[in-house]
Amino acid sequence: MSGFGSLYVGVSGLRTSQDALNTTAHNLSNVETPGYTRQVVTQEDRNYSKIGNAAISSLQVGLGVEIADVRQVRDIFLDQEYRKEAGRSAFYQACYEVSYEAEGFFHELNGETYQSCLDSLWESIEELSKTPESKVNKEYFVLKASEFLKRSTAVYESLGEYQNNLNEQVVNKINRINELGNIIKYTNDKIVGVELGGAEMANDYRDARNAALDELAELANISYETDSEGFVTVKVEGAQFVNRDMVNEMSYTVDTTTGFYTPVWKHEGNAPVFDLSLEISTENDTNVGSLKAILMARGDHRANYTDIESLNQAVADGTMTKEQAATAYEKNIGYSIVMKTQAEFDQLVHGIVTMINDTLCMDEYAGEGNGPSAELFIRIGEVERYQKDADGNYLVDADNCYIPIEEENYIVDSKGDYHAVGDGSSKYNSLYTVGNLMINPAVLANSGLLEFKRINGQTDYNMADVMIEKWNGEFATLNPTEESKMNYSDYYTGFMSSLSNTIGVYQGIAEGQEKLANSIDSSRAEVMGVSSDEELSNMIRYQNAYNASSRYINVVNEMLEHLLTSLGA
């Protein structure tokens, strides 16, 4: 090799060491950058130059060094494991937050717990039983009934508003999923474009893509593959999402009745993204992603007591077994935190309202009174339900809901509301459900309409005593999955205990999943994270290599200068 060739060898050392120092400096400057992946320089020797042959081998001289690759240090298996567990953590964290919020509606409204309004109503009934003819006690009873209804309505409406909030979150998460899909597609194209020539690695674009995959994994269940060119194709919930040509964006349909959004795949003919009938389990990977958790927690309609009562009635009629009813409840209502809370809460309110009204208005409780008392709770816009036909029979069905006399002239919609056939000018909302109730204005104006006297003018203690007896007697189970009936007070206690247990279960799982995901992420960080101590050691190493190459060039330069000077002399 010529002397000038030796200079080129030294120059290759300078360039390689300088590039390695630049990479180290880049790592150090991104020590605190979220999602940054440490880069390492891989060096290799250049091709050798043959200068002759020896007896048993060729005579070759080296041509220096070059950088073979500047690669990211990642563990693809840890990435996959982290993204799966982070998705599960997000699923259970969302479930925990929704159940916690649902419980909060019962604990602090206007500075008092919902339990306090139940206790006050009970106390007013007790006072009424002592002196039912007392105007003061009647007015106190009406007041506490009004407070009970107002508080119940506020709770139920808050649950409905929260349901709407979850509904908006569904759209927001769908939009974010689509944004992440487009980020992945964009970075895919950039990576392939930069690396196609083999001149450099698009590591910063890879960081952006990995960050997008991390976030996407928290929103939905994903799987992905990387081809030989570095292009990543992504599936979301088993459907093709990002491919080489396009992003198959997630869309949604809108229920015209509820306004609820359902995620769908437009490229698959609006096929639903999620199959909510599948059992939630780790084995089946059906417990991954916050979008699914929010969708399940929201449910598909505004639940009320009829969602429970219809199943109980089916069991009573023999059209369903207890086990079938329990399964149907879990499938249609129990899977949703909000709907389960709505249905079980509304069953309590419906039970108390109809119990009080029945006691006041039905002849079997009025004894020898002057006829049924005025109805305390009435349906908004409805005629009184305690009407009689020509034969003296009440116009009520098995559920104590008003039914028009000519029933064939009406149809029942999915909510259980009666609509007149024809022009639809008459609509009978027949349910004694929260949101459809008010205190009878006539009773508010004159509590004396609550009759507690016999024909002979004597006070009738029987009606108030019946209320107390019914309040303390068997009322209902929480839902068809339960066996034991409870009284009204115990029902609410059991209802809140069930909700608290749900919170505890989700909180425990969420915390466990978060610890697992964080543990895996820590392992990832040990591989991909930047260690300042390690990078400083590399900097010293590359600096020494740079200095050595510089000294080598100086020596060769002095040698050449000496030769030229000597030959010139």
Order of alpha helices (4+ residues) and beta strands (2+ residues): alpha-beta-beta-beta-beta-alpha-alpha-alpha-alpha-beta-beta-beta-beta-beta-beta-alpha-alpha-alpha-alpha-alpha-beta-beta-beta-beta-beta-alpha-alpha-alpha-alpha
